[in-house]
Amino acid sequence: MKGWQALPEERCGNCKYFLRHYRRLEKGRYVPLWCGHCTHPRLKNRRVEEHCPYWTAADETAPRSL
């Protein structure tokens, strides 16, 4: 959502509901893109630097599933 004010650590890129997109390069290498999806409460396109009211800190110990 454009226009939401956020603290540097409270952004979609480090939210537990955010799934980042990656691009596959030649030789099987992957690079992260600056966009992805928010999965709460429904699927929405988001950029890494955006912020929304559903932001929740990501649990660093739990593995991320796709």
C-alpha positions in Angstrom: 0.0 0.0 0.0 1.5 3.3 -1.0 1.6 6.0 1.6 1.9 3.9 4.8 4.6 5.3 7.1 6.9 2.6 8.5 9.9 2.2 10.7 12.9 0.8 8.9 12.4 -2.6 10.5 8.6 -2.7 10.0 8.5 -3.2 6.2 7.0 -5.9 4.1 10.5 -7.3 3.3 10.9 -8.7 6.8 7.2 -9.6 7.6 6.2 -13.2 8.3 3.5 -13.0 5.7 5.8 -11.8 2.8 7.1 -14.2 0.2 9.8 -12.6 -2.0 10.2 -13.2 -5.7 13.5 -14.4 -7.2 14.8 -14.4 -10.8 16.8 -17.4 -12.1 19.9 -16.5 -14.0 22.0 -18.6 -16.2 23.9 -21.5 -14.6 21.1 -21.9 -12.0 21.9 -18.8 -9.9 19.0 -16.9 -8.2 18.9 -13.2 -7.3 16.2 -11.6 -5.1 13.9 -9.1 -6.6 12.4 -6.0 -4.9 8.9 -7.4 -5.0 6.8 -10.3 -3.7 3.5 -11.3 -2.2 1.8 -10.6 1.1 -0.3 -13.7 2.0 -2.4 -12.2 4.9 -5.5 -12.2 4.7 -5.4 -12.7 1.0 -2.7 -12.7 -1.7 -1.5 -9.1 -2.6 1.4 -7.8 -4.6 3.9 -5.9 -2.4 7.3 -4.3 -2.7 10.0 -5.0 -0.1 10.0 -1.4 1.2 6.2 -1.1 1.6 4.3 -1.5 4.8 0.8 -2.5 5.6 -1.4 -2.8 8.7 -0.9 -6.6 8.8 2.9 -6.4 9.4 4.1 -9.0 11.9 7.7 -9.7 12.7 9.1 -12.7 11.0 10.2 -15.6 13.2 13.9 -16.0 12.2 14.2 -19.6 13.7 11.3 -21.0 11.6 12.0 -22.2 8.0 10.1 -20.3 5.3 8.0 -22.5 3.1 6.9 -21.7 -0.4 
